[in-house]
Amino acid sequence: MHYSSINKILKRNLILICIDGGRVDRAKNSFIIQNFRKENSIFFSQSITYAPYTNSALHALVSGAYGNRTGCYSYWHSHKFNHNKFKTIIDYLHDNNYYTCVDVPSDLIMPRRNYDEYYVSDESNIDLRTHHSELLCKMKKLVDSEQNFFLHLHYSGIHEGIRDTVLKSFTNYSNEFFENRKQNEERYDALFTDAEKYLEYIHEKLDELNLWENSIIIVFSDHGMSLGEKFGERAYGALCYESTINTFYSYFSSDLKHKEITSQVRSVDFMPTILEHLGIKLDTNFEPLDGVSLFPLINDQNPKENFAYIETGNPLDSKIPPKKPNTKSIRTSEWKLIVNEYNDTKELYDLKNDPLEENNLINTGLEIESILWEEFLKIQEKSVIN
């Protein structure tokens, strides 16, 4: 399907709903997520985040570019995002007369530019279901007055729960945490169930307000969550393994037909996909994107798979993360190379036959190692990190 003719008729609103710390394996088995207007949703079950923590992950999503180029490459660098060289989806929509509104748990999470409303909501002090329903009602009033809108809703319940029960109680090297996988699973699943209840409530509100027909609605996770799969990471943000870098996206629009896409995509691909869907051209006065539109993939045109790049800062024995990434990875749907700069080691995994990443094949003479390494070096050449 091609969208140029559709875009001449109408503009679509954009609603992003982030389930902070949502694991893709739970999303795949979630009745609520899998049936979030299923008939018109495309479920991407192998979407790789740029960073396994929120602020750099979301800056990459909204800019379509990796943080090592935009300047937002650590917990400490949200304010370093280079607006002079990179234009965000919010900037594009603002320029196209969209009313822009965001609700996030921290003002570090999204770029603070070109918003009409910017809310910072602490879930421990506010009922997100009520607050987000009120925001949706406000957006409905805009629609009734023929005003397009962008709305980002951030569900932080999983993150808040893990913060209070895991991050405050254990370190990345606490044997007690890693030796109790069953307890970790049960703790997480209870939090995920609460996220499903939130989504069910939001789904009903979207029905009530009739916001489906002329909106793109994306339910997604910014990063996953470790349940003790790999020693050295009790939650997220320390390593580049599948439990935290593999995320999900459910992309709804009334002009789409349901399918699941299992091919690897990247979080940076969704910004150019949205722009194409809305008929908004890229501004050539800014730096080119790392992401590409996913419509060739959606339209079964068998596009070439792109390498996915991930990086994060392992705090090691420190209580705070470093200011520069020190563990990095490049990945295809079948192979992954991890480069641990903090101890000068590498790891290579056959994801197809070793999805748990247990058999390190580095330095075994496989051609894929040199291919991934060459691509890794190309990405480093573009980095602004000193």
C-alpha positions in Angstrom: 0.0 0.0 0.0 1.2 3.5 -0.8 0.2 6.5 1.2 0.6 9.6 -1.0 -3.1 9.5 -2.0 -4.3 9.0 1.6 -2.3 12.0 2.8 -4.0 14.3 0.4 -7.3 13.5 2.0 -6.4 13.9 5.7 -3.8 14.2 8.4 -3.4 11.6 11.0 -2.8 12.4 14.7 0.0 10.6 16.5 -0.2 8.9 19.9 2.9 7.2 21.4 2.3 5.0 24.4 5.6 3.8 26.0 5.5 0.9 28.4 8.8 1.6 30.2 10.8 -1.7 30.7 8.3 -3.8 28.8 9.8 -7.2 27.8 9.1 -8.5 24.3 8.5 -12.0 25.5 5.7 -10.9 27.7 4.3 -8.6 25.0 4.1 -11.5 22.6 2.1 -13.5 25.0 -0.1 -10.6 26.2 -3.8 -10.8 25.2 -4.2 -7.1 25.8 -1.2 -6.0 23.7 -1.8 -8.6 20.9 -5.4 -7.4 20.7 -4.8 -3.7 20.8 -7.0 -3.0 17.8 -5.4 -6.1 16.3 -7.2 -5.9 12.9 -5.3 -2.8 12.0 -2.0 -3.3 14.0 1.4 -4.4 12.9 3.3 -6.1 15.6 7.1 -5.8 15.4 8.6 -8.5 17.6 12.3 -7.9 17.0 12.8 -4.2 17.4 16.2 -3.3 18.7 16.7 -0.2 20.9 19.7 2.0 20.6 20.2 2.1 24.4 18.8 -0.2 27.1 17.8 2.7 29.2 15.1 5.3 28.7 16.5 8.8 27.9 19.0 7.8 25.1 16.5 5.2 23.8 13.7 7.8 23.4 16.0 10.5 22.0 17.1 8.0 19.3 13.4 7.0 18.6 12.2 10.6 18.1 15.3 11.7 16.1 15.7 8.5 14.0 19.4 8.7 14.8 21.9 7.0 17.2 22.9 9.0 20.3 26.6 8.7 19.4 25.8 11.1 16.6 23.1 13.3 18.2 25.0 13.8 21.5 22.5 12.0 23.7 24.7 8.9 24.4 24.4 8.5 28.2 22.2 9.2 31.2 24.1 12.5 31.6 23.7 13.8 28.0 20.0 14.5 27.4 20.8 18.3 27.4 23.6 17.7 24.9 21.2 16.6 22.1 22.3 18.6 19.1 19.1 20.4 17.9 21.2 22.3 15.3 21.9 19.1 13.4 19.1 16.7 14.2 15.4 17.3 13.9 13.0 15.3 16.0 9.5 14.0 15.1 8.2 16.6 17.5 10.0 19.4 15.5 8.5 18.1 12.3 5.0 17.9 13.7 5.3 21.3 15.3 6.3 22.7 11.9 3.2 21.1 10.4 0.9 22.8 12.9 0.4 19.9 15.2 -0.5 20.5 18.9 2.3 18.7 20.7 1.9 17.3 24.2 4.0 14.9 26.3 3.7 13.3 29.8 6.9 11.7 31.1 8.3 10.7 34.6 11.4 12.9 34.1 12.3 16.0 32.1 15.4 14.2 30.9 13.5 11.6 28.9 12.4 13.6 25.9 13.9 16.6 24.2 12.3 19.8 25.7 11.7 21.7 22.5 8.6 22.6 20.4 6.0 21.3 22.9 2.7 23.1 23.6 2.4 21.1 26.8 5.2 19.2 28.7 4.1 17.3 31.8 6.4 15.5 34.3 4.4 13.1 36.3 5.6 10.9 39.2 3.5 7.8 39.3 4.0 7.5 43.0 2.0 10.7 43.4 -0.5 10.5 40.5 -2.9 8.0 38.9 -1.6 7.7 35.4 -4.8 6.2 34.1 -6.8 9.2 35.2 -4.2 11.7 34.1 -3.7 10.2 30.7 -7.5 9.9 30.2 -7.7 13.6 30.9 -5.0 14.3 28.3 -6.8 12.1 25.7 -10.0 14.1 26.4 -8.1 17.3 25.8 -6.8 15.9 22.5 -10.4 14.9 21.5 -11.4 18.6 21.9 -8.6 19.5 19.6 -9.8 17.0 17.0 -13.3 18.3 17.2 -11.9 21.8 16.4 -10.0 20.3 13.4 -6.6 20.6 15.1 -4.1 17.8 14.7 -2.1 16.6 17.7 0.8 14.6 18.9 0.6 13.0 22.3 3.2 10.9 24.1 2.0 8.9 27.1 4.6 7.2 29.4 3.6 4.3 31.6 6.3 4.0 34.2 4.8 1.4 36.6 7.2 -1.4 35.7 10.2 0.9 36.1 8.9 2.3 39.4 8.3 -1.2 40.8 11.7 -2.4 39.7 13.4 0.7 41.1 11.8 0.2 44.5 12.1 -3.6 44.8 15.3 -4.4 42.9 17.5 -1.3 42.2 17.3 -0.2 45.9 17.8 -3.7 47.3 20.5 -5.3 45.1 23.6 -4.5 43.1 24.5 -5.8 39.7 26.6 -8.4 41.5 24.2 -9.5 44.3 24.1 -13.3 44.3 20.8 -13.2 46.1 19.1 -11.6 43.1 20.6 -13.9 40.4 20.0 -17.1 42.4 16.3 -16.3 42.7 15.1 -16.3 39.1 11.6 -17.6 40.0 11.1 -14.7 42.4 12.4 -12.2 39.8 9.9 -13.6 37.2 7.0 -13.4 39.6 7.9 -9.8 40.7 8.1 -8.7 37.1 5.0 -10.5 35.9 2.9 -8.7 38.6 4.2 -5.4 37.4 3.6 -6.3 33.8 0.0 -7.3 34.6 -0.5 -3.8 36.0 0.8 -2.4 32.7 -1.8 -4.5 30.9 -4.6 -3.2 33.0 -3.4 0.4 32.2 -3.4 -0.4 28.5 -6.8 -2.0 28.7 -8.1 1.2 30.3 -6.5 3.4 27.7 -7.9 1.2 24.9 -11.4 1.7 26.3 -10.8 5.5 26.5 -9.7 5.5 22.9 -12.9 3.7 22.0 -15.0 6.1 24.0 -13.4 9.1 22.3 -13.3 7.6 18.9 -9.7 8.5 18.4 -8.8 5.4 16.4 -10.0 6.3 12.9 -7.7 9.3 12.2 -4.7 8.4 14.4 -1.5 6.5 14.3 -1.2 4.8 17.7 2.0 3.1 18.7 2.4 1.0 21.8 6.0 0.2 22.5 8.8 -0.4 25.0 11.9 1.7 25.3 14.0 -1.2 26.6 13.5 -4.6 28.1 14.3 -5.8 31.6 16.8 -8.4 33.0 15.3 -11.0 35.3 18.7 -12.4 36.2 19.6 -13.9 32.8 23.1 -12.5 32.9 25.2 -11.9 35.9 26.2 -8.2 36.1 22.8 -6.7 35.2 19.9 -6.8 37.7 17.6 -4.6 35.7 18.7 -2.7 32.6 21.3 -0.4 31.3 24.5 -2.3 32.1 24.9 -4.9 29.3 23.9 -5.4 25.7 22.1 -8.8 25.9 18.7 -9.7 24.4 16.7 -9.3 27.6 17.2 -5.6 27.6 17.8 -4.5 24.0 15.1 -6.4 22.2 11.8 -4.5 22.4 8.4 -4.5 20.8 6.3 -2.1 18.8 2.6 -2.4 18.0 1.9 0.1 15.2 -1.8 0.9 14.6 -3.5 2.8 11.8 -6.9 2.2 10.3 -5.3 1.9 6.8 -3.1 -1.0 7.8 -3.9 -4.7 7.9 -2.7 -6.9 10.8 0.5 -8.9 10.6 3.4 -9.7 12.8 6.9 -8.8 11.4 9.5 -10.9 13.0 12.4 -9.5 11.0 14.9 -7.3 12.8 14.1 -3.6 12.8 15.6 -0.7 14.9 13.9 1.8 17.1 15.4 4.5 14.9 13.4 3.2 12.0 10.0 4.4 13.4 10.6 8.1 13.0 11.1 8.0 9.2 8.2 5.4 9.0 5.9 7.9 10.7 7.0 10.8 8.6 6.3 8.8 5.4 2.9 7.7 6.7 2.0 11.3 7.3 3.4 12.5 4.0 6.1 14.7 5.7 9.3 15.1 3.8 12.7 14.9 5.5 14.4 18.3 6.0 17.7 18.1 4.1 19.1 21.0 6.1 19.7 18.6 8.9 21.9 15.5 9.3 20.8 12.3 7.6 19.1 9.7 9.7 20.3 6.3 10.8 16.8 4.9 10.5 14.9 4.0 7.4 11.2 3.8 6.7 9.7 0.4 7.4 7.0 0.6 4.7 9.0 -1.5 2.2 9.0 -4.2 4.8 5.4 -3.7 5.7 4.5 -3.9 2.0 6.4 -7.2 1.6 9.0 -5.7 -0.8 11.8 -7.8 0.9 14.2 -4.9 1.7 17.8 -5.5 2.8 18.1 -6.0 6.6 20.0 -3.2 8.3 22.6 -3.6 11.1 21.3 -2.6 14.5 23.7 -0.7 16.8 23.5 -0.6 20.6 25.6 0.9 23.3 25.4 1.6 27.0 27.6 2.5 30.0 28.3 -0.4 32.4 28.7 1.1 35.9 30.7 -1.9 37.1 31.4 -1.4 40.8 30.2 2.3 40.8 26.8 3.3 42.0 26.3 5.7 39.0 26.7 5.0 35.3 29.7 6.4 33.4 29.4 9.5 31.2 30.5 7.6 28.1 29.4 4.2 26.7 31.8 1.4 27.5 30.0 -1.6 26.1 28.7 -1.7 22.5 27.1 -4.1 20.1 26.2 -4.5 16.5 23.6 -7.1 15.5 21.7 -8.7 12.7 18.6 -10.9 13.1 21.0 -14.0 13.4 24.3 -12.7 14.8 25.5 -10.3 17.4 29.0 -8.9 18.2 29.5 -7.3 21.6 32.5 -5.1 22.2 33.2 -4.6 26.0 35.6 -1.6 26.0 35.7 -1.6 29.8 37.7 -4.9 29.9 38.8 -5.1 26.3 36.9 -8.3 25.4 34.5 -9.3 22.7 31.6 -11.7 22.4 30.0 -13.3 19.3 26.7 -15.1 19.4 24.7 -17.1 16.9 21.3 -15.8 17.9 19.4 -18.3 15.7 20.9 -21.3 17.3 21.9 -19.8 20.7 19.2 -17.3 21.6 20.2 -17.3 25.3 23.7 -16.1 24.3 25.6 -18.8 26.2 28.2 -19.9 23.6 30.7 -17.2 22.8 32.1 -17.8 19.3 34.6 -15.0 19.2 38.0 -15.8 17.5 36.7 -19.1 16.1 37.4 -18.0 12.5 33.8 -17.2 11.5 33.5 -14.8 8.5 30.5 -13.0 10.2 32.9 -11.8 12.9 34.9 -9.7 10.5 31.8 -8.4 8.7 30.2 -7.2 12.0 33.5 -5.7 13.1 33.9 -3.7 9.9 30.4 -2.3 10.3 31.1 -1.6 13.9 34.1 0.5 13.0 32.1 2.4 10.4 29.7 3.5 13.1 32.5 4.5 15.4 33.9 6.8 12.7 30.6 8.8 12.8 30.6 9.1 16.6 30.9 12.5 18.3 32.0 10.8 21.5 35.6 11.8 22.4 
